[in-house]
Amino acid sequence: MKKSISVLFLLISIITFAQEAIQFQDLPYKDLISKAKKENKIIFIDAYASWCGPCKLMEKNIFTQKSVGDYYNTNFVNARFDMEKGEGREIAAKFGVRSYPTYLFLNGDGELVSQNFGYMEESLFLSMAQDINSPNNKKGSLKDRFAKGEKDPEFLINIMKLNSSSDYDFAKKASERYFETKKKTDVLSKDDIGYLLFFLKSVEEPNYKVFISKKAEIIKYLPEETYTQFDNQLKLSKVVEQSIDKENKKINEEYFLKNAEPLVGKYDATTRLNQMKLSFYEENANFVEYEKAALDYYKNSDSFDSNELLKTAWIFTDHVKNVASLKKATEWAEKSVMRGETSENTYILAKLYFQTGKNEMAKTYAEISKKLAVQANKDAALAEELLKQIK
């Protein structure tokens, strides 16, 4: 009898303990959104990874506290997702989750209203939730409110913070409205300057006027030389744009160098021109000009990253016929292989050897590529096809 009573008390204790902790809903993501919309609540998602130590400590020490459970269960729709499994992968990609634990708070439209990180003590975890569970975060879709012209600075800052990686264009528009609403007499804070520089990409954007007019305030936080360099890079982007004839698919090199050199110097201007040529000619499938630009740009290949050289070598295998050029590309591929063999770089090197008449070397590296692909559970079809051609 005593044993039965003990078991009963143990069960009651377990049930009570479970009720005190955060009650996580075992629902698909879309159903969580629907539930939050219907109940006019914010969703709390514990974004964790199975191997994460701080995640386990939060689960053991904080989520089980009665004060935490009471508040979160009353005010939020709670859920947990392993960011490396199932729907968790999609959620991680959507909201840019890269560290654990991450705490995502979403409104009923599935929009992020707050994102926080790391192990937190009970009091901080509660105060964070109380701040987030404000009427302002339950007013509806952030994009709808923005479209209706809302200008509250905190609202706009929140959009910038939360969407800078997941929806950059939306965050950028919020930054422009934020600085548009500031008075000329308003002094920029350090955070303001950070927002301004992060979202400023062109001299034609509205925020560029702020950047120019507030120079004296900005250079209090960064060297004037850095300010000038940043300004010159913005101007250089405009020169790049004006140098490209999209209709005729040509680059006006003379115009570019004439206008770029005063901004960044001859060496940097020439480097930028070559980068622009490679990108533009690849995009427009003009591989005759691409070949010329690549040979010129990578003349001193020792100063370039091996992966960058390998990409260009790969393009050469498909679009270049000149043997001398292919031999140069072979050198680039060899640099990559010397730093570590992969199924990809050994295949490219094998193909280049084959195209330049070195069949024995081609066969050797094609076999290596096939072996590495099989070991890594990758598709070995390209290497197998190349081996057939060599034989």
C-alpha positions as CSV (number, residue, x, y, z in Angstrom):
1,M,0.0,0.0,0.0
2,K,2.8,2.4,1.0
3,K,4.5,1.6,-2.3
4,S,1.4,2.5,-4.3
5,I,1.1,5.8,-2.4
6,S,4.7,6.6,-3.2
7,V,4.2,5.9,-6.9
8,L,1.1,8.0,-6.9
9,F,2.9,11.0,-5.3
10,L,5.8,10.5,-7.8
11,L,3.3,10.6,-10.7
12,I,1.6,13.7,-9.3
13,S,5.1,15.4,-8.9
14,I,6.0,14.6,-12.5
15,I,2.7,15.9,-13.8
16,T,3.0,19.1,-11.8
17,F,6.5,19.6,-12.9
18,A,5.6,19.1,-16.5
19,Q,2.7,21.6,-16.2
20,E,5.0,24.2,-14.6
21,A,7.5,24.0,-17.6
22,I,7.0,25.6,-21.0
23,Q,4.5,23.6,-23.0
24,F,5.9,23.2,-26.5
25,Q,3.4,22.5,-29.2
26,D,4.2,19.5,-31.4
27,L,2.7,21.1,-34.6
28,P,4.0,21.7,-38.2
29,Y,5.3,25.2,-38.7
30,K,2.3,26.3,-40.8
31,D,-0.1,25.2,-38.1
32,L,1.8,27.2,-35.5
33,I,1.3,30.3,-37.7
34,S,-2.4,29.6,-38.0
35,K,-2.8,29.1,-34.3
36,A,-0.9,32.2,-33.4
37,K,-3.0,34.2,-35.9
38,K,-6.3,32.8,-34.5
39,E,-5.3,33.5,-30.9
40,N,-3.6,36.8,-31.6
41,K,-0.4,35.6,-30.0
42,I,3.3,35.6,-30.8
43,I,5.1,32.4,-31.5
44,F,8.1,31.5,-29.5
45,I,10.4,29.0,-31.2
46,D,13.4,27.5,-29.4
47,A,15.8,26.9,-32.3
48,Y,18.3,24.4,-31.0
49,A,20.7,21.7,-32.1
50,S,21.0,18.3,-30.5
51,W,24.7,18.7,-29.7
52,C,24.4,22.2,-28.3
53,G,25.4,22.4,-24.6
54,P,23.7,25.7,-23.7
55,C,20.5,24.5,-25.4
56,K,20.4,21.5,-23.1
57,L,21.0,23.8,-20.1
58,M,18.2,26.1,-21.1
59,E,15.9,23.0,-21.4
60,K,16.9,21.7,-18.0
61,N,17.4,24.9,-15.9
62,I,15.2,27.6,-17.5
63,F,12.3,26.2,-19.5
64,T,11.3,24.2,-16.4
65,Q,11.0,27.2,-14.1
66,K,7.4,27.8,-12.9
67,S,7.6,31.6,-13.6
68,V,8.9,31.0,-17.1
69,G,6.3,28.3,-17.8
70,D,3.4,30.4,-16.5
71,Y,4.4,33.4,-18.6
72,Y,5.3,31.6,-21.9
73,N,2.3,29.2,-21.7
74,T,-0.1,32.1,-21.1
75,N,1.2,34.5,-23.7
76,F,2.9,32.6,-26.5
77,V,2.4,29.7,-28.8
78,N,5.6,27.7,-28.0
79,A,7.5,25.3,-30.2
80,R,10.9,23.7,-30.5
81,F,12.7,22.7,-33.7
82,D,16.1,21.0,-34.2
83,M,17.6,23.3,-36.8
84,E,19.5,20.4,-38.4
85,K,16.5,18.1,-39.0
86,G,13.1,18.2,-40.9
87,E,11.4,21.5,-40.9
88,G,14.1,22.9,-38.7
89,R,16.4,23.2,-41.7
90,E,13.9,25.3,-43.6
91,I,13.3,27.6,-40.6
92,A,17.1,28.0,-40.1
93,A,17.5,29.0,-43.7
94,K,14.5,31.3,-43.7
95,F,15.6,33.3,-40.6
96,G,19.3,32.9,-40.9
97,V,19.8,30.8,-37.8
98,R,23.6,30.2,-37.4
99,S,24.1,29.9,-33.7
100,Y,22.4,28.0,-30.9
101,P,20.3,28.4,-29.0
102,T,18.4,31.1,-31.0
103,Y,15.1,32.3,-29.8
104,L,12.7,33.3,-32.7
105,F,9.6,35.3,-32.0
106,L,7.1,35.5,-34.9
107,N,3.8,37.2,-35.4
108,G,0.6,35.6,-36.8
109,D,1.8,36.5,-40.3
110,G,5.0,34.5,-39.9
111,E,7.1,37.6,-39.7
112,L,10.1,37.9,-37.3
113,V,9.4,40.4,-34.5
114,S,12.5,39.5,-32.4
115,Q,15.5,37.3,-32.5
116,N,17.8,36.6,-29.5
117,F,20.6,34.2,-28.7
118,G,22.5,32.3,-26.1
119,Y,22.0,30.9,-22.6
120,M,19.9,33.3,-20.4
121,E,19.2,33.3,-16.7
122,E,15.5,33.1,-15.6
123,S,15.1,36.8,-15.0
124,L,16.6,37.9,-18.3
125,F,14.6,35.2,-20.2
126,L,11.4,36.5,-18.7
127,S,12.1,40.2,-19.2
128,M,12.9,39.5,-22.8
129,A,9.6,37.8,-23.3
130,Q,7.7,40.7,-21.5
131,D,9.3,43.2,-23.8
132,I,8.5,41.2,-26.9
133,N,4.9,40.5,-25.8
134,S,3.9,44.1,-26.3
135,P,0.7,45.4,-28.1
136,N,3.0,47.0,-30.7
137,N,4.2,43.5,-31.8
138,K,0.6,42.3,-32.2
139,K,-0.7,45.0,-34.5
140,G,-0.4,42.8,-37.5
141,S,1.9,42.3,-40.5
142,L,5.1,44.4,-40.4
143,K,5.0,44.8,-44.1
144,D,1.3,46.0,-44.0
145,R,2.1,48.5,-41.3
146,F,5.2,49.7,-43.3
147,A,3.1,50.0,-46.4
148,K,0.6,52.2,-44.5
149,G,3.4,54.6,-43.7
150,E,4.3,53.8,-40.1
151,K,7.3,55.9,-39.0
152,D,7.9,55.0,-35.4
153,P,11.7,54.9,-35.1
154,E,11.7,51.7,-32.9
155,F,9.4,50.0,-35.4
156,L,11.8,50.9,-38.3
157,I,14.9,49.9,-36.3
158,N,13.3,46.5,-35.6
159,I,12.7,45.9,-39.3
160,M,16.3,46.8,-40.0
161,K,17.7,44.5,-37.4
162,L,15.4,41.5,-38.1
163,N,15.4,41.5,-41.9
164,S,19.0,42.6,-42.8
165,S,19.8,39.0,-43.8
166,S,16.5,37.4,-44.6
167,D,14.8,40.3,-46.5
168,Y,17.5,42.9,-47.3
169,D,15.4,45.0,-49.6
170,F,12.7,45.4,-47.0
171,A,15.2,46.3,-44.3
172,K,16.9,48.8,-46.7
173,K,13.6,50.6,-47.3
174,A,13.0,50.8,-43.6
175,S,16.5,52.4,-43.2
176,E,15.6,55.0,-45.8
177,R,12.4,55.9,-44.0
178,Y,14.2,56.0,-40.7
179,F,16.7,58.6,-41.8
180,E,14.1,60.5,-43.8
181,T,12.1,61.1,-40.6
182,K,15.2,62.4,-38.7
183,K,15.5,66.2,-38.5
184,K,18.6,67.9,-39.7
185,T,19.4,68.9,-36.2
186,D,19.2,65.3,-34.9
187,V,22.6,63.9,-33.9
188,L,23.4,60.5,-35.3
189,S,24.2,57.8,-32.7
190,K,26.9,55.2,-33.2
191,D,24.1,52.7,-34.0
192,D,22.6,55.1,-36.5
193,I,25.9,55.3,-38.3
194,G,26.1,51.5,-38.4
195,Y,22.6,51.3,-40.0
196,L,23.5,54.0,-42.5
197,L,26.7,52.5,-43.7
198,F,25.3,48.9,-43.8
199,F,22.5,49.7,-46.1
200,L,24.2,52.4,-48.3
201,K,25.2,50.9,-51.7
202,S,24.9,53.8,-54.2
203,V,25.4,57.5,-54.5
204,E,21.9,57.7,-56.0
205,E,20.2,56.4,-52.9
206,P,18.3,58.8,-50.5
207,N,20.6,57.9,-47.6
208,Y,23.7,59.1,-49.6
209,K,22.6,62.7,-48.9
210,V,22.6,61.9,-45.1
211,F,26.0,60.3,-45.5
212,I,27.3,63.6,-47.1
213,S,25.5,66.0,-44.8
214,K,26.5,64.2,-41.6
215,K,30.2,63.7,-42.4
216,A,31.3,65.6,-39.3
217,E,29.3,63.3,-37.1
218,I,30.3,60.1,-38.8
219,I,34.1,60.8,-38.6
220,K,33.7,61.1,-34.9
221,Y,33.3,57.3,-34.9
222,L,35.6,56.2,-37.8
223,P,38.7,57.7,-39.4
224,E,38.2,60.3,-42.1
225,E,40.4,58.2,-44.4
226,T,37.9,55.3,-44.0
227,Y,35.0,57.7,-44.7
228,T,36.7,58.8,-47.9
229,Q,37.4,55.3,-49.0
230,F,33.8,54.3,-48.4
231,D,32.6,57.3,-50.4
232,N,35.0,56.5,-53.2
233,Q,33.8,52.9,-53.4
234,L,30.2,54.2,-53.7
235,K,31.3,56.5,-56.5
236,L,33.2,53.7,-58.1
237,S,30.0,51.6,-58.2
238,K,28.4,54.3,-60.3
239,V,31.4,54.4,-62.6
240,V,31.1,50.7,-63.1
241,E,27.4,51.1,-64.0
242,Q,28.1,53.9,-66.5
243,S,30.9,51.9,-68.1
244,I,28.7,49.0,-69.2
245,D,26.9,49.1,-72.5
246,K,24.2,46.5,-71.9
247,E,22.6,46.9,-75.3
248,N,25.8,46.2,-77.2
249,K,27.3,44.0,-74.4
250,K,30.5,45.9,-74.2
251,I,32.6,47.6,-71.5
252,N,34.0,51.1,-72.1
253,E,37.4,50.4,-70.5
254,E,38.8,53.9,-71.3
255,Y,35.9,55.6,-69.6
256,F,36.2,53.3,-66.6
257,L,39.9,53.8,-66.0
258,K,39.7,57.6,-66.6
259,N,37.0,57.9,-63.9
260,A,38.1,55.2,-61.5
261,E,41.8,56.0,-61.1
262,P,41.3,59.3,-59.4
263,L,39.1,57.5,-56.9
264,V,41.1,54.4,-56.0
265,G,44.4,54.6,-57.8
266,K,45.7,52.9,-61.0
267,Y,46.3,49.4,-59.4
268,D,42.9,49.1,-57.8
269,A,41.1,50.6,-60.8
270,T,42.8,48.0,-63.1
271,T,42.0,45.2,-60.7
272,R,38.3,46.2,-60.5
273,L,38.2,46.5,-64.3
274,N,39.4,43.0,-64.7
275,Q,37.0,41.7,-62.2
276,M,34.2,43.5,-63.9
277,K,35.2,42.1,-67.3
278,L,35.3,38.5,-66.0
279,S,31.9,38.8,-64.4
280,F,30.3,40.6,-67.4
281,Y,31.7,38.4,-70.1
282,E,30.7,35.2,-68.3
283,E,27.2,36.5,-67.7
284,N,26.9,37.4,-71.4
285,A,28.5,34.2,-72.6
286,N,31.2,36.1,-74.4
287,F,34.0,33.6,-73.8
288,V,36.4,35.0,-76.3
289,E,36.7,38.2,-74.2
290,Y,36.4,36.1,-71.0
291,E,39.5,34.1,-72.0
292,K,41.5,37.3,-72.7
293,A,40.4,38.9,-69.5
294,A,41.2,35.8,-67.4
295,L,44.7,35.4,-68.9
296,D,45.5,39.0,-68.2
297,Y,44.0,39.1,-64.7
298,Y,45.5,35.8,-63.5
299,K,48.9,36.4,-65.0
300,N,50.5,36.2,-61.6
301,S,48.3,33.4,-60.3
302,D,50.3,32.9,-57.0
303,S,48.5,35.9,-55.5
304,F,45.0,34.4,-56.1
305,D,42.9,32.0,-54.1
306,S,43.0,28.4,-55.6
307,N,39.2,28.1,-55.6
308,E,38.9,31.2,-57.7
309,L,41.4,29.9,-60.1
310,L,39.7,26.5,-60.2
311,K,36.4,28.1,-61.2
312,T,38.0,29.9,-64.1
313,A,39.8,26.7,-65.1
314,W,36.4,24.9,-65.1
315,I,35.0,27.6,-67.5
316,F,38.0,27.2,-69.7
317,T,37.4,23.4,-70.1
318,D,33.9,24.1,-71.5
319,H,34.5,27.2,-73.6
320,V,38.2,27.6,-74.6
321,K,39.9,25.8,-77.4
322,N,43.3,27.5,-77.5
323,V,45.8,24.9,-76.3
324,A,48.2,27.6,-74.8
325,S,45.3,29.0,-72.8
326,L,44.2,25.5,-71.6
327,K,47.8,24.8,-70.5
328,K,47.6,28.0,-68.3
329,A,44.3,26.8,-66.9
330,T,46.0,23.4,-66.1
331,E,48.4,25.3,-63.9
332,W,45.5,26.9,-62.0
333,A,43.8,23.5,-61.5
334,E,47.1,22.0,-60.3
335,K,47.4,24.6,-57.6
336,S,44.0,23.6,-56.3
337,V,44.9,19.9,-56.4
338,M,48.2,20.5,-54.6
339,R,46.2,22.1,-51.7
340,G,44.0,19.0,-51.4
341,E,42.5,16.5,-53.7
342,T,38.7,16.6,-54.2
343,S,36.5,14.8,-56.7
344,E,35.9,18.2,-58.4
345,N,39.4,19.6,-58.7
346,T,40.9,16.3,-59.8
347,Y,38.2,15.9,-62.5
348,I,38.8,19.4,-63.9
349,L,42.6,18.8,-63.9
350,A,42.0,15.4,-65.7
351,K,39.9,17.1,-68.3
352,L,42.5,19.8,-68.9
353,Y,45.2,17.2,-69.3
354,F,43.0,15.3,-71.8
355,Q,42.4,18.6,-73.7
356,T,46.1,19.3,-73.9
357,G,47.1,15.8,-75.0
358,K,48.4,14.4,-71.8
359,N,46.3,11.3,-71.8
360,E,48.2,9.2,-69.2
361,M,47.9,12.1,-66.7
362,A,44.3,12.6,-67.6
363,K,43.5,8.9,-67.0
364,T,45.3,9.0,-63.6
365,Y,43.4,12.0,-62.3
366,A,40.1,10.9,-63.7
367,E,40.4,7.6,-61.8
368,I,41.3,9.6,-58.6
369,S,38.2,11.8,-59.2
370,K,36.0,8.7,-59.6
371,K,37.4,7.1,-56.4
372,L,37.0,10.3,-54.3
373,A,33.4,10.7,-55.6
374,V,32.4,7.2,-54.7
375,Q,34.0,7.5,-51.2
376,A,32.0,10.7,-50.6
377,N,28.8,9.3,-52.0
378,K,28.9,11.8,-54.9
379,D,28.0,11.4,-58.5
380,A,31.0,10.0,-60.4
381,A,29.3,10.1,-63.8
382,L,31.6,12.9,-65.2
383,A,34.8,11.1,-64.3
384,E,33.4,7.8,-65.7
385,E,32.5,9.6,-69.0
386,L,35.9,11.2,-69.2
387,L,37.6,7.8,-68.7
388,K,35.6,6.4,-71.7
389,Q,36.8,9.3,-73.9
390,I,40.4,8.8,-72.9
391,K,40.3,5.0,-73.7
